[in-house]
Amino acid sequence: MAKRIIRFGVIGCGLMGKEFASAAARWCHLTGVDFEPRIVAVCDANPEAARWFQDNVPSVLKAYTDYRELLADPDVEAVYCAVPHNLHESIYLDIIRAGKHLLGEKPFGIDRAANEAILEAIRSHPGVVVRSSSEFPFYPGAQQIVQWVNEGRFGRIIEVEAGFWHSSDLDPTKPINWKRRIATNGEYGCMGDLGLHVLHLPLRFGWKPASVRALLTKIVEQRPDGRGGMAPCETWDNAILACDVKTEDQAFPMLLSTKRIAPGHANTWFIRIQGTAFSAEFTTKNPKQVASLPYTPGGSQAWHVVDAPYRSAYGTITGGIFEFGFSDSILQMWAAFCDEIVHGAEGMAQPFRNALPEEAAGSHRLFTAALESQRTGGTVAVDWEGLH
Ligand SMILES: NC(=O)c1ccc[n+]([C@@H]2O[C@H](COP(=O)([O-])OP(=O)(O)OC[C@H]3O[C@@H](n4cnc5c(N)ncnc54)[C@H](O)[C@@H]3O)[C@@H](O)[C@H]2O)c1
């Protein structure tokens, strides 16, 4: 099959920049796709970070230290940007204004004002496809839950719980990095860092929190600064958000949590939905399994736990009997982004789109209200004005 090659530039060659390079290098894993990304240029303020790409990605012809040079490069038609949150606004604005498609990392701006500036630029450049990274909904178990929600299986929803839990910051000897500083990560702390992952599906389902009561905690107060001293950790480690969801025909509680310090959890993303007719759960802690409980009045209440087959949004060479993992979810997310660039939202090979800028904006509305709830100790209405 002749493939449409999409020529990418990568801005930010750290942890996530390399994940994209690895997904692009493994494109032959996908079957039946008529598009393929090719990373032709990279940019990192630190030339050492870009060197990994030059050593490992043969298609990379140019490495820049100033992203404006990458944006001026006519060979680059789309950009993946994975830089600290304080840089999202200025760099995303320049990417969009340069007319390049953008898969940007969450949270899409360090705060609500930055996010609104990004949204405004997107509105002024409707020909540019802009999406936010959020890979976990591409796990087959999560896709199964999406299908059940779309089929309206749950009946009246009783309660929803979704979260993303890490324990990488439990170790107090771990040196400080940009994610622990307000200037680079933002006042949202763990919410900005992990929150869109948790909100992507609820917002896609139309479950907007009308109000929130937030409990935000700082657990490790200082960390080694790498120069023999200690530096204060300024950002929230953990967040529990009790939300009150109101849809056109339902109202139910939704508990969202993002935790940097959750002992025993490495990268646990989960969603649990309880309904009067059907309940379901998926967690990346047991990535093969998806659980469901159909219920008819007076009937028995039995959980069915099945090993979800490797049935991804985009077909792969992997047999259904094998396991799906994190790097597979990244590959699927990239396939959805490239598909949307080439075929448009209506022509995609499968219907699940990457996180929309409006969904990222929704997360900012919730986190802004959550910060106020933490300050006041009260329940705060979420402002959805102007966001549909
Ligand atoms: N989707 C996910 O699962 C996931 C996971 C981790 C991080 N992230 C997100 O990815 C983004 C980056 O996080 P990371 O963990 O890759 O960080 P990182 O620190 O590993 O990498 C960031 C890179 O950006 C570079 N950089 C800094 N300023 C720059 C500039 N002006 N121009 C070009 N490059 C510059 C740094 O030198 C560094 O190499 C953040 O938005 C973060 O929230 C997403």
The ligand as an SDF file (V2000), in Angstrom:
LIG
                    3D

 44 48  0  0  0  0  0  0  0  0999 V2000
    1.9080   11.3430   27.6900 N   0  0  0  0  0  0  0  0  0  0  0  0
    2.6160   10.9140   28.7250 C   0  0  0  0  0  0  0  0  0  0  0  0
    2.4520    9.7850   29.1700 O   0  0  0  0  0  0  0  0  0  0  0  0
    3.6430   11.8250   29.3310 C   0  0  0  0  0  0  0  0  0  0  0  0
    4.6010   11.3010   30.2140 C   0  0  0  0  0  0  0  0  0  0  0  0
    5.5670   12.1720   30.7370 C   0  0  0  0  0  0  0  0  0  0  0  0
    5.5460   13.5120   30.4050 C   0  0  0  0  0  0  0  0  0  0  0  0
    4.5870   13.9940   29.5510 N   0  0  0  0  0  0  0  0  0  0  0  0
    4.5550   15.4240   29.1500 C   0  0  0  0  0  0  0  0  0  0  0  0
    5.5930   15.6280   28.1830 O   0  0  0  0  0  0  0  0  0  0  0  0
    6.1250   16.9440   28.3060 C   0  0  0  0  0  0  0  0  0  0  0  0
    7.6290   16.8310   28.5050 C   0  0  0  0  0  0  0  0  0  0  0  0
    7.8480   15.9570   29.5830 O   0  0  0  0  0  0  0  0  0  0  0  0
    9.1030   14.9580   29.5980 P   0  0  0  0  0  0  0  0  0  0  0  0
    8.8600   14.0170   30.7440 O   0  0  0  0  0  0  0  0  0  0  0  0
    9.3860   14.4270   28.2410 O   0  0  0  0  0  0  0  0  0  0  0  0
   10.2370   15.9960   30.0330 O   0  0  0  0  0  0  0  0  0  0  0  0
   11.8110   15.8740   29.8740 P   0  0  0  0  0  0  0  0  0  0  0  0
   12.3690   16.7900   30.9290 O   0  0  0  0  0  0  0  0  0  0  0  0
   12.2630   14.4510   29.8470 O   0  0  0  0  0  0  0  0  0  0  0  0
   12.0580   16.4920   28.4130 O   0  0  0  0  0  0  0  0  0  0  0  0
   11.8090   17.8320   28.1150 C   0  0  0  0  0  0  0  0  0  0  0  0
   12.8600   18.2630   27.0980 C   0  0  0  0  0  0  0  0  0  0  0  0
   12.5360   19.5920   26.6850 O   0  0  0  0  0  0  0  0  0  0  0  0
   13.7890   20.2500   26.4650 C   0  0  0  0  0  0  0  0  0  0  0  0
   13.6000   21.6920   26.4270 N   0  0  0  0  0  0  0  0  0  0  0  0
   13.5090   22.5570   27.4720 C   0  0  0  0  0  0  0  0  0  0  0  0
   13.3800   23.8140   27.0100 N   0  0  0  0  0  0  0  0  0  0  0  0
   13.3800   23.7450   25.6510 C   0  0  0  0  0  0  0  0  0  0  0  0
   13.2790   24.7130   24.6100 C   0  0  0  0  0  0  0  0  0  0  0  0
   13.1230   26.0150   24.8660 N   0  0  0  0  0  0  0  0  0  0  0  0
   13.3330   24.2840   23.3220 N   0  0  0  0  0  0  0  0  0  0  0  0
   13.4840   22.9700   23.0410 C   0  0  0  0  0  0  0  0  0  0  0  0
   13.5930   22.0120   23.9950 N   0  0  0  0  0  0  0  0  0  0  0  0
   13.5320   22.3990   25.2870 C   0  0  0  0  0  0  0  0  0  0  0  0
   14.6520   19.7660   27.6200 C   0  0  0  0  0  0  0  0  0  0  0  0
   16.0270   19.9970   27.3780 O   0  0  0  0  0  0  0  0  0  0  0  0
   14.2870   18.2820   27.6640 C   0  0  0  0  0  0  0  0  0  0  0  0
   15.1500   17.5010   26.8640 O   0  0  0  0  0  0  0  0  0  0  0  0
    5.3590   17.6090   29.4510 C   0  0  0  0  0  0  0  0  0  0  0  0
    4.3120   18.3640   28.9270 O   0  0  0  0  0  0  0  0  0  0  0  0
    4.8230   16.4350   30.2430 C   0  0  0  0  0  0  0  0  0  0  0  0
    3.6260   16.7360   30.9580 O   0  0  0  0  0  0  0  0  0  0  0  0
    3.6690   13.1620   28.9990 C   0  0  0  0  0  0  0  0  0  0  0  0
  1  2  1  0
  2  3  2  0
  2  4  1  0
  4  5  1  0
  4 44  2  0
  5  6  2  0
  6  7  1  0
  7  8  2  0
  8  9  1  0
  8 44  1  0
  9 10  1  0
  9 42  1  0
 10 11  1  0
 11 12  1  0
 11 40  1  0
 12 13  1  0
 13 14  1  0
 14 15  2  0
 14 16  1  0
 14 17  1  0
 17 18  1  0
 18 19  2  0
 18 20  1  0
 18 21  1  0
 21 22  1  0
 22 23  1  0
 23 24  1  0
 23 38  1  0
 24 25  1  0
 25 26  1  0
 25 36  1  0
 26 27  1  0
 26 35  1  0
 27 28  2  0
 28 29  1  0
 29 30  1  0
 29 35  2  0
 30 31  1  0
 30 32  2  0
 32 33  1  0
 33 34  2  0
 34 35  1  0
 36 37  1  0
 36 38  1  0
 38 39  1  0
 40 41  1  0
 40 42  1  0
 42 43  1  0
M  CHG  2   8   1  16  -1
M  END
$$$$
